Amino acid sequence: IPAGVSSFKVYDDGGEEGDYSDNANGNLVLHVPSGFLLQITGMINTESGCDYLSIYDVKDDGETLLERIDGEYLDVGTIVSTGNIIKINFESDESSTRSGLDLTISLVDVSTPHTVTLNADGGTVSSDKLTAKFGETVTLTLTPSGNNHIVGTTVTAEDGKPVKVTGGNWYSGSNTATFVMP
């Protein structure tokens, strides 16, 4: 990735406005500077079960599949590399084409701490950390007041998107919840 570039777009061989080709098969391998990871977000529109976007972490001992996605008008969510090399593969068969890939690739500085902001209704919540770096696990402790129960725990990233939470509800029988800092 060239110096000074923090994010860029990736499309299939049809570009921003066109459909991808029949029998397309291409790889994009990105090398990330030390201290950074890559974050992939965006949309895909592919023929379900026939045309695929696959994203791999590449390390000395081989490739690890992070995601394999196909379908019409799907949000790919947030996919993050775990190392310094990532491979994006797109392949299509010969039956049908669609608008394909519209991805945004962003560099994530893993040394930047992010603030954990806490809010609670019907009780209190505390955190084992007040700041956390990207990829760090944060543990929340939930204490209901009075006759309240922990119905659920939600975590929202700075960009307003939900973050996956483990635990933190009455059904799990636990008053702790964890999430990985996005």
mmCIF file of the C-alpha atoms, coordinates in Angstrom:
data_MODEL
# 
_entry.id   MODEL 
# 
loop_
_atom_site.group_PDB 
_atom_site.id 
_atom_site.type_symbol 
_atom_site.label_atom_id 
_atom_site.label_alt_id 
_atom_site.label_comp_id 
_atom_site.label_asym_id 
_atom_site.label_entity_id 
_atom_site.label_seq_id 
_atom_site.pdbx_PDB_ins_code 
_atom_site.Cartn_x 
_atom_site.Cartn_y 
_atom_site.Cartn_z 
_atom_site.occupancy 
_atom_site.B_iso_or_equiv 
_atom_site.pdbx_formal_charge 
_atom_site.auth_seq_id 
_atom_site.auth_comp_id 
_atom_site.auth_asym_id 
_atom_site.auth_atom_id 
_atom_site.pdbx_PDB_model_num 
ATOM 1   C CA . ILE A 1 1   ? 0.000   0.000   0.000   1.00 0.00 ? 1   ILE A CA 1 
ATOM 2   C CA . PRO A 1 2   ? 1.549   3.325   -1.000  1.00 0.00 ? 2   PRO A CA 1 
ATOM 3   C CA . ALA A 1 3   ? 2.642   5.781   1.704   1.00 0.00 ? 3   ALA A CA 1 
ATOM 4   C CA . GLY A 1 4   ? -0.045  8.300   2.637   1.00 0.00 ? 4   GLY A CA 1 
ATOM 5   C CA . VAL A 1 5   ? -2.955  6.062   1.571   1.00 0.00 ? 5   VAL A CA 1 
ATOM 6   C CA . SER A 1 6   ? -5.299  5.133   4.438   1.00 0.00 ? 6   SER A CA 1 
ATOM 7   C CA . SER A 1 7   ? -8.230  3.708   2.459   1.00 0.00 ? 7   SER A CA 1 
ATOM 8   C CA . PHE A 1 8   ? -9.187  2.852   -1.101  1.00 0.00 ? 8   PHE A CA 1 
ATOM 9   C CA . LYS A 1 9   ? -11.912 1.128   -3.134  1.00 0.00 ? 9   LYS A CA 1 
ATOM 10  C CA . VAL A 1 10  ? -11.757 -2.329  -4.748  1.00 0.00 ? 10  VAL A CA 1 
ATOM 11  C CA . TYR A 1 11  ? -14.056 -3.417  -7.571  1.00 0.00 ? 11  TYR A CA 1 
ATOM 12  C CA . ASP A 1 12  ? -14.184 -6.533  -9.740  1.00 0.00 ? 12  ASP A CA 1 
ATOM 13  C CA . ASP A 1 13  ? -13.151 -6.463  -13.431 1.00 0.00 ? 13  ASP A CA 1 
ATOM 14  C CA . GLY A 1 14  ? -16.419 -4.678  -14.339 1.00 0.00 ? 14  GLY A CA 1 
ATOM 15  C CA . GLY A 1 15  ? -15.348 -1.608  -12.395 1.00 0.00 ? 15  GLY A CA 1 
ATOM 16  C CA . GLU A 1 16  ? -17.560 0.700   -10.382 1.00 0.00 ? 16  GLU A CA 1 
ATOM 17  C CA . GLU A 1 17  ? -20.472 0.760   -12.843 1.00 0.00 ? 17  GLU A CA 1 
ATOM 18  C CA . GLY A 1 18  ? -20.254 -2.514  -14.834 1.00 0.00 ? 18  GLY A CA 1 
ATOM 19  C CA . ASP A 1 19  ? -20.929 -6.200  -14.254 1.00 0.00 ? 19  ASP A CA 1 
ATOM 20  C CA . TYR A 1 20  ? -18.090 -8.654  -13.732 1.00 0.00 ? 20  TYR A CA 1 
ATOM 21  C CA . SER A 1 21  ? -17.143 -11.122 -16.481 1.00 0.00 ? 21  SER A CA 1 
ATOM 22  C CA . ASP A 1 22  ? -18.131 -14.759 -16.880 1.00 0.00 ? 22  ASP A CA 1 
ATOM 23  C CA . ASN A 1 23  ? -15.353 -17.058 -15.653 1.00 0.00 ? 23  ASN A CA 1 
ATOM 24  C CA . ALA A 1 24  ? -13.617 -14.246 -13.790 1.00 0.00 ? 24  ALA A CA 1 
ATOM 25  C CA . ASN A 1 25  ? -10.920 -15.362 -11.371 1.00 0.00 ? 25  ASN A CA 1 
ATOM 26  C CA . GLY A 1 26  ? -8.573  -12.839 -9.857  1.00 0.00 ? 26  GLY A CA 1 
ATOM 27  C CA . ASN A 1 27  ? -6.491  -12.212 -6.760  1.00 0.00 ? 27  ASN A CA 1 
ATOM 28  C CA . LEU A 1 28  ? -5.430  -9.019  -5.068  1.00 0.00 ? 28  LEU A CA 1 
ATOM 29  C CA . VAL A 1 29  ? -2.632  -9.487  -2.515  1.00 0.00 ? 29  VAL A CA 1 
ATOM 30  C CA . LEU A 1 30  ? -2.014  -6.585  -0.150  1.00 0.00 ? 30  LEU A CA 1 
ATOM 31  C CA . HIS A 1 31  ? 1.015   -6.119  2.096   1.00 0.00 ? 31  HIS A CA 1 
ATOM 32  C CA . VAL A 1 32  ? 0.296   -4.027  5.168   1.00 0.00 ? 32  VAL A CA 1 
ATOM 33  C CA . PRO A 1 33  ? 2.905   -1.870  6.930   1.00 0.00 ? 33  PRO A CA 1 
ATOM 34  C CA . SER A 1 34  ? 4.093   -3.033  10.345  1.00 0.00 ? 34  SER A CA 1 
ATOM 35  C CA . GLY A 1 35  ? 1.784   -1.838  13.152  1.00 0.00 ? 35  GLY A CA 1 
ATOM 36  C CA . PHE A 1 36  ? -1.301  -1.860  10.930  1.00 0.00 ? 36  PHE A CA 1 
ATOM 37  C CA . LEU A 1 37  ? -4.046  -4.285  9.935   1.00 0.00 ? 37  LEU A CA 1 
ATOM 38  C CA . LEU A 1 38  ? -6.494  -4.132  7.044   1.00 0.00 ? 38  LEU A CA 1 
ATOM 39  C CA . GLN A 1 39  ? -10.224 -3.687  7.474   1.00 0.00 ? 39  GLN A CA 1 
ATOM 40  C CA . ILE A 1 40  ? -12.568 -4.616  4.627   1.00 0.00 ? 40  ILE A CA 1 
ATOM 41  C CA . THR A 1 41  ? -16.133 -3.312  4.448   1.00 0.00 ? 41  THR A CA 1 
ATOM 42  C CA . GLY A 1 42  ? -18.620 -2.871  1.621   1.00 0.00 ? 42  GLY A CA 1 
ATOM 43  C CA . MET A 1 43  ? -21.180 -4.682  -0.486  1.00 0.00 ? 43  MET A CA 1 
ATOM 44  C CA . ILE A 1 44  ? -21.247 -7.579  -2.923  1.00 0.00 ? 44  ILE A CA 1 
ATOM 45  C CA . ASN A 1 45  ? -23.820 -8.563  -5.519  1.00 0.00 ? 45  ASN A CA 1 
ATOM 46  C CA . THR A 1 46  ? -23.074 -12.024 -6.920  1.00 0.00 ? 46  THR A CA 1 
ATOM 47  C CA . GLU A 1 47  ? -24.932 -15.026 -8.234  1.00 0.00 ? 47  GLU A CA 1 
ATOM 48  C CA . SER A 1 48  ? -25.662 -17.062 -5.081  1.00 0.00 ? 48  SER A CA 1 
ATOM 49  C CA . GLY A 1 49  ? -23.905 -20.411 -4.959  1.00 0.00 ? 49  GLY A CA 1 
ATOM 50  C CA . CYS A 1 50  ? -21.881 -19.722 -8.107  1.00 0.00 ? 50  CYS A CA 1 
ATOM 51  C CA . ASP A 1 51  ? -19.751 -16.592 -7.725  1.00 0.00 ? 51  ASP A CA 1 
ATOM 52  C CA . TYR A 1 52  ? -17.662 -15.962 -4.595  1.00 0.00 ? 52  TYR A CA 1 
ATOM 53  C CA . LEU A 1 53  ? -15.596 -13.405 -2.749  1.00 0.00 ? 53  LEU A CA 1 
ATOM 54  C CA . SER A 1 54  ? -12.968 -15.110 -0.558  1.00 0.00 ? 54  SER A CA 1 
ATOM 55  C CA . ILE A 1 55  ? -10.668 -13.271 1.837   1.00 0.00 ? 55  ILE A CA 1 
ATOM 56  C CA . TYR A 1 56  ? -7.542  -14.905 3.271   1.00 0.00 ? 56  TYR A CA 1 
ATOM 57  C CA . ASP A 1 57  ? -4.881  -14.042 5.826   1.00 0.00 ? 57  ASP A CA 1 
ATOM 58  C CA . VAL A 1 58  ? -1.507  -15.032 4.353   1.00 0.00 ? 58  VAL A CA 1 
ATOM 59  C CA . LYS A 1 59  ? 1.354   -16.062 6.635   1.00 0.00 ? 59  LYS A CA 1 
ATOM 60  C CA . ASP A 1 60  ? 4.565   -18.064 6.293   1.00 0.00 ? 60  ASP A CA 1 
ATOM 61  C CA . ASP A 1 61  ? 2.706   -21.300 7.074   1.00 0.00 ? 61  ASP A CA 1 
ATOM 62  C CA . GLY A 1 62  ? -0.002  -20.763 4.438   1.00 0.00 ? 62  GLY A CA 1 
ATOM 63  C CA . GLU A 1 63  ? -3.381  -19.109 3.982   1.00 0.00 ? 63  GLU A CA 1 
ATOM 64  C CA . THR A 1 64  ? -6.290  -18.962 6.427   1.00 0.00 ? 64  THR A CA 1 
ATOM 65  C CA . LEU A 1 65  ? -9.763  -18.296 5.039   1.00 0.00 ? 65  LEU A CA 1 
ATOM 66  C CA . LEU A 1 66  ? -11.363 -15.378 6.898   1.00 0.00 ? 66  LEU A CA 1 
ATOM 67  C CA . GLU A 1 67  ? -14.595 -15.167 4.869   1.00 0.00 ? 67  GLU A CA 1 
ATOM 68  C CA . ARG A 1 68  ? -16.200 -16.711 1.780   1.00 0.00 ? 68  ARG A CA 1 
ATOM 69  C CA . ILE A 1 69  ? -19.245 -14.725 0.695   1.00 0.00 ? 69  ILE A CA 1 
ATOM 70  C CA . ASP A 1 70  ? -21.786 -14.968 -2.089  1.00 0.00 ? 70  ASP A CA 1 
ATOM 71  C CA . GLY A 1 71  ? -25.253 -13.527 -2.614  1.00 0.00 ? 71  GLY A CA 1 
ATOM 72  C CA . GLU A 1 72  ? -27.260 -10.628 -3.901  1.00 0.00 ? 72  GLU A CA 1 
ATOM 73  C CA . TYR A 1 73  ? -26.800 -7.166  -2.386  1.00 0.00 ? 73  TYR A CA 1 
ATOM 74  C CA . LEU A 1 74  ? -25.033 -8.324  0.791   1.00 0.00 ? 74  LEU A CA 1 
ATOM 75  C CA . ASP A 1 75  ? -23.198 -6.157  3.283   1.00 0.00 ? 75  ASP A CA 1 
ATOM 76  C CA . VAL A 1 76  ? -19.897 -7.982  3.879   1.00 0.00 ? 76  VAL A CA 1 
ATOM 77  C CA . GLY A 1 77  ? -19.775 -6.638  7.438   1.00 0.00 ? 77  GLY A CA 1 
ATOM 78  C CA . THR A 1 78  ? -16.341 -5.832  8.803   1.00 0.00 ? 78  THR A CA 1 
ATOM 79  C CA . ILE A 1 79  ? -13.517 -8.233  8.002   1.00 0.00 ? 79  ILE A CA 1 
ATOM 80  C CA . VAL A 1 80  ? -10.122 -7.596  9.590   1.00 0.00 ? 80  VAL A CA 1 
ATOM 81  C CA . SER A 1 81  ? -6.768  -9.170  8.826   1.00 0.00 ? 81  SER A CA 1 
ATOM 82  C CA . THR A 1 82  ? -4.787  -10.730 11.651  1.00 0.00 ? 82  THR A CA 1 
ATOM 83  C CA . GLY A 1 83  ? -1.409  -10.290 9.988   1.00 0.00 ? 83  GLY A CA 1 
ATOM 84  C CA . ASN A 1 84  ? 0.422   -8.164  7.466   1.00 0.00 ? 84  ASN A CA 1 
ATOM 85  C CA . ILE A 1 85  ? -0.632  -9.888  4.226   1.00 0.00 ? 85  ILE A CA 1 
ATOM 86  C CA . ILE A 1 86  ? -4.173  -10.384 2.985   1.00 0.00 ? 86  ILE A CA 1 
ATOM 87  C CA . LYS A 1 87  ? -5.443  -11.936 -0.243  1.00 0.00 ? 87  LYS A CA 1 
ATOM 88  C CA . ILE A 1 88  ? -8.775  -11.063 -1.827  1.00 0.00 ? 88  ILE A CA 1 
ATOM 89  C CA . ASN A 1 89  ? -10.024 -13.572 -4.410  1.00 0.00 ? 89  ASN A CA 1 
ATOM 90  C CA . PHE A 1 90  ? -13.062 -13.174 -6.661  1.00 0.00 ? 90  PHE A CA 1 
ATOM 91  C CA . GLU A 1 91  ? -14.264 -15.986 -8.903  1.00 0.00 ? 91  GLU A CA 1 
ATOM 92  C CA . SER A 1 92  ? -17.327 -16.383 -11.106 1.00 0.00 ? 92  SER A CA 1 
ATOM 93  C CA . ASP A 1 93  ? -18.699 -19.192 -13.228 1.00 0.00 ? 93  ASP A CA 1 
ATOM 94  C CA . GLU A 1 94  ? -20.128 -18.855 -16.735 1.00 0.00 ? 94  GLU A CA 1 
ATOM 95  C CA . SER A 1 95  ? -23.862 -18.721 -16.009 1.00 0.00 ? 95  SER A CA 1 
ATOM 96  C CA . SER A 1 96  ? -24.683 -15.157 -14.976 1.00 0.00 ? 96  SER A CA 1 
ATOM 97  C CA . THR A 1 97  ? -23.067 -11.896 -13.907 1.00 0.00 ? 97  THR A CA 1 
ATOM 98  C CA . ARG A 1 98  ? -23.977 -9.106  -11.505 1.00 0.00 ? 98  ARG A CA 1 
ATOM 99  C CA . SER A 1 99  ? -22.511 -5.805  -10.346 1.00 0.00 ? 99  SER A CA 1 
ATOM 100 C CA . GLY A 1 100 ? -20.042 -7.681  -8.101  1.00 0.00 ? 100 GLY A CA 1 
ATOM 101 C CA . LEU A 1 101 ? -17.702 -6.048  -5.618  1.00 0.00 ? 101 LEU A CA 1 
ATOM 102 C CA . ASP A 1 102 ? -17.804 -2.603  -4.061  1.00 0.00 ? 102 ASP A CA 1 
ATOM 103 C CA . LEU A 1 103 ? -15.324 -2.856  -1.205  1.00 0.00 ? 103 LEU A CA 1 
ATOM 104 C CA . THR A 1 104 ? -13.502 -0.298  0.911   1.00 0.00 ? 104 THR A CA 1 
ATOM 105 C CA . ILE A 1 105 ? -10.096 -1.298  2.247   1.00 0.00 ? 105 ILE A CA 1 
ATOM 106 C CA . SER A 1 106 ? -8.851  0.719   5.235   1.00 0.00 ? 106 SER A CA 1 
ATOM 107 C CA . LEU A 1 107 ? -5.620  0.697   7.194   1.00 0.00 ? 107 LEU A CA 1 
ATOM 108 C CA . VAL A 1 108 ? -6.146  0.288   10.942  1.00 0.00 ? 108 VAL A CA 1 
ATOM 109 C CA . ASP A 1 109 ? -3.449  1.564   13.287  1.00 0.00 ? 109 ASP A CA 1 
ATOM 110 C CA . VAL A 1 110 ? -3.413  -1.065  16.044  1.00 0.00 ? 110 VAL A CA 1 
ATOM 111 C CA . SER A 1 111 ? -1.592  1.251   18.467  1.00 0.00 ? 111 SER A CA 1 
ATOM 112 C CA . THR A 1 112 ? -4.408  3.834   18.684  1.00 0.00 ? 112 THR A CA 1 
ATOM 113 C CA . PRO A 1 113 ? -6.455  3.487   21.888  1.00 0.00 ? 113 PRO A CA 1 
ATOM 114 C CA . HIS A 1 114 ? -10.225 3.979   21.745  1.00 0.00 ? 114 HIS A CA 1 
ATOM 115 C CA . THR A 1 115 ? -12.405 5.164   24.633  1.00 0.00 ? 115 THR A CA 1 
ATOM 116 C CA . VAL A 1 116 ? -14.948 2.813   26.214  1.00 0.00 ? 116 VAL A CA 1 
ATOM 117 C CA . THR A 1 117 ? -18.092 4.816   27.055  1.00 0.00 ? 117 THR A CA 1 
ATOM 118 C CA . LEU A 1 118 ? -20.597 3.179   29.395  1.00 0.00 ? 118 LEU A CA 1 
ATOM 119 C CA . ASN A 1 119 ? -24.379 3.702   29.727  1.00 0.00 ? 119 ASN A CA 1 
ATOM 120 C CA . ALA A 1 120 ? -26.855 1.617   31.715  1.00 0.00 ? 120 ALA A CA 1 
ATOM 121 C CA . ASP A 1 121 ? -30.624 1.591   32.259  1.00 0.00 ? 121 ASP A CA 1 
ATOM 122 C CA . GLY A 1 122 ? -31.900 -0.077  35.429  1.00 0.00 ? 122 GLY A CA 1 
ATOM 123 C CA . GLY A 1 123 ? -28.522 -0.719  36.976  1.00 0.00 ? 123 GLY A CA 1 
ATOM 124 C CA . THR A 1 124 ? -24.828 -0.070  36.533  1.00 0.00 ? 124 THR A CA 1 
ATOM 125 C CA . VAL A 1 125 ? -22.128 -1.211  34.163  1.00 0.00 ? 125 VAL A CA 1 
ATOM 126 C CA . SER A 1 126 ? -18.366 -1.164  34.643  1.00 0.00 ? 126 SER A CA 1 
ATOM 127 C CA . SER A 1 127 ? -15.488 -2.077  32.355  1.00 0.00 ? 127 SER A CA 1 
ATOM 128 C CA . ASP A 1 128 ? -12.113 -3.656  32.960  1.00 0.00 ? 128 ASP A CA 1 
ATOM 129 C CA . LYS A 1 129 ? -10.641 -0.992  30.644  1.00 0.00 ? 129 LYS A CA 1 
ATOM 130 C CA . LEU A 1 130 ? -11.484 2.651   29.988  1.00 0.00 ? 130 LEU A CA 1 
ATOM 131 C CA . THR A 1 131 ? -9.512  2.570   26.740  1.00 0.00 ? 131 THR A CA 1 
ATOM 132 C CA . ALA A 1 132 ? -8.692  -0.356  24.457  1.00 0.00 ? 132 ALA A CA 1 
ATOM 133 C CA . LYS A 1 133 ? -6.720  -0.794  21.281  1.00 0.00 ? 133 LYS A CA 1 
ATOM 134 C CA . PHE A 1 134 ? -8.121  -2.429  18.189  1.00 0.00 ? 134 PHE A CA 1 
ATOM 135 C CA . GLY A 1 135 ? -8.510  -6.192  18.702  1.00 0.00 ? 135 GLY A CA 1 
ATOM 136 C CA . GLU A 1 136 ? -8.330  -6.101  22.512  1.00 0.00 ? 136 GLU A CA 1 
ATOM 137 C CA . THR A 1 137 ? -11.050 -7.886  24.488  1.00 0.00 ? 137 THR A CA 1 
ATOM 138 C CA . VAL A 1 138 ? -13.092 -5.672  26.819  1.00 0.00 ? 138 VAL A CA 1 
ATOM 139 C CA . THR A 1 139 ? -15.031 -7.216  29.717  1.00 0.00 ? 139 THR A CA 1 
ATOM 140 C CA . LEU A 1 140 ? -18.122 -5.454  31.056  1.00 0.00 ? 140 LEU A CA 1 
ATOM 141 C CA . THR A 1 141 ? -19.669 -6.190  34.450  1.00 0.00 ? 141 THR A CA 1 
ATOM 142 C CA . LEU A 1 142 ? -23.412 -5.571  34.648  1.00 0.00 ? 142 LEU A CA 1 
ATOM 143 C CA . THR A 1 143 ? -25.225 -5.031  37.945  1.00 0.00 ? 143 THR A CA 1 
ATOM 144 C CA . PRO A 1 144 ? -29.022 -4.715  37.783  1.00 0.00 ? 144 PRO A CA 1 
ATOM 145 C CA . SER A 1 145 ? -30.763 -2.614  40.404  1.00 0.00 ? 145 SER A CA 1 
ATOM 146 C CA . GLY A 1 146 ? -33.863 -3.617  42.375  1.00 0.00 ? 146 GLY A CA 1 
ATOM 147 C CA . ASN A 1 147 ? -35.927 -6.294  40.621  1.00 0.00 ? 147 ASN A CA 1 
ATOM 148 C CA . ASN A 1 148 ? -34.375 -5.635  37.214  1.00 0.00 ? 148 ASN A CA 1 
ATOM 149 C CA . HIS A 1 149 ? -32.838 -8.387  35.074  1.00 0.00 ? 149 HIS A CA 1 
ATOM 150 C CA . ILE A 1 150 ? -30.146 -8.135  32.444  1.00 0.00 ? 150 ILE A CA 1 
ATOM 151 C CA . VAL A 1 151 ? -32.182 -8.453  29.250  1.00 0.00 ? 151 VAL A CA 1 
ATOM 152 C CA . GLY A 1 152 ? -29.316 -7.780  26.880  1.00 0.00 ? 152 GLY A CA 1 
ATOM 153 C CA . THR A 1 153 ? -26.136 -5.897  26.277  1.00 0.00 ? 153 THR A CA 1 
ATOM 154 C CA . THR A 1 154 ? -25.411 -3.867  23.164  1.00 0.00 ? 154 THR A CA 1 
ATOM 155 C CA . VAL A 1 155 ? -22.136 -2.342  22.061  1.00 0.00 ? 155 VAL A CA 1 
ATOM 156 C CA . THR A 1 156 ? -21.964 0.240   19.315  1.00 0.00 ? 156 THR A CA 1 
ATOM 157 C CA . ALA A 1 157 ? -18.806 1.250   17.449  1.00 0.00 ? 157 ALA A CA 1 
ATOM 158 C CA . GLU A 1 158 ? -17.856 4.880   16.806  1.00 0.00 ? 158 GLU A CA 1 
ATOM 159 C CA . ASP A 1 159 ? -19.350 4.613   13.312  1.00 0.00 ? 159 ASP A CA 1 
ATOM 160 C CA . GLY A 1 160 ? -22.738 3.551   14.771  1.00 0.00 ? 160 GLY A CA 1 
ATOM 161 C CA . LYS A 1 161 ? -22.495 -0.090  13.704  1.00 0.00 ? 161 LYS A CA 1 
ATOM 162 C CA . PRO A 1 162 ? -23.246 -2.846  16.215  1.00 0.00 ? 162 PRO A CA 1 
ATOM 163 C CA . VAL A 1 163 ? -20.381 -4.850  17.722  1.00 0.00 ? 163 VAL A CA 1 
ATOM 164 C CA . LYS A 1 164 ? -20.724 -8.564  18.545  1.00 0.00 ? 164 LYS A CA 1 
ATOM 165 C CA . VAL A 1 165 ? -21.177 -9.154  22.282  1.00 0.00 ? 165 VAL A CA 1 
ATOM 166 C CA . THR A 1 166 ? -20.742 -12.457 24.124  1.00 0.00 ? 166 THR A CA 1 
ATOM 167 C CA . GLY A 1 167 ? -22.778 -12.982 27.306  1.00 0.00 ? 167 GLY A CA 1 
ATOM 168 C CA . GLY A 1 168 ? -24.388 -10.144 29.184  1.00 0.00 ? 168 GLY A CA 1 
ATOM 169 C CA . ASN A 1 169 ? -27.987 -11.306 29.327  1.00 0.00 ? 169 ASN A CA 1 
ATOM 170 C CA . TRP A 1 170 ? -30.320 -12.986 31.779  1.00 0.00 ? 170 TRP A CA 1 
ATOM 171 C CA . TYR A 1 171 ? -30.517 -16.142 29.657  1.00 0.00 ? 171 TYR A CA 1 
ATOM 172 C CA . SER A 1 172 ? -26.768 -16.736 29.760  1.00 0.00 ? 172 SER A CA 1 
ATOM 173 C CA . GLY A 1 173 ? -26.864 -16.554 33.552  1.00 0.00 ? 173 GLY A CA 1 
ATOM 174 C CA . SER A 1 174 ? -23.887 -14.236 33.548  1.00 0.00 ? 174 SER A CA 1 
ATOM 175 C CA . ASN A 1 175 ? -23.511 -10.636 34.624  1.00 0.00 ? 175 ASN A CA 1 
ATOM 176 C CA . THR A 1 176 ? -20.452 -10.202 32.403  1.00 0.00 ? 176 THR A CA 1 
ATOM 177 C CA . ALA A 1 177 ? -20.253 -9.440  28.710  1.00 0.00 ? 177 ALA A CA 1 
ATOM 178 C CA . THR A 1 178 ? -17.235 -9.279  26.426  1.00 0.00 ? 178 THR A CA 1 
ATOM 179 C CA . PHE A 1 179 ? -16.515 -7.679  23.075  1.00 0.00 ? 179 PHE A CA 1 
ATOM 180 C CA . VAL A 1 180 ? -13.487 -7.148  20.882  1.00 0.00 ? 180 VAL A CA 1 
ATOM 181 C CA . MET A 1 181 ? -12.647 -3.483  20.315  1.00 0.00 ? 181 MET A CA 1 
ATOM 182 C CA . PRO A 1 182 ? -13.407 -2.625  16.671  1.00 0.00 ? 182 PRO A CA 1 
# 
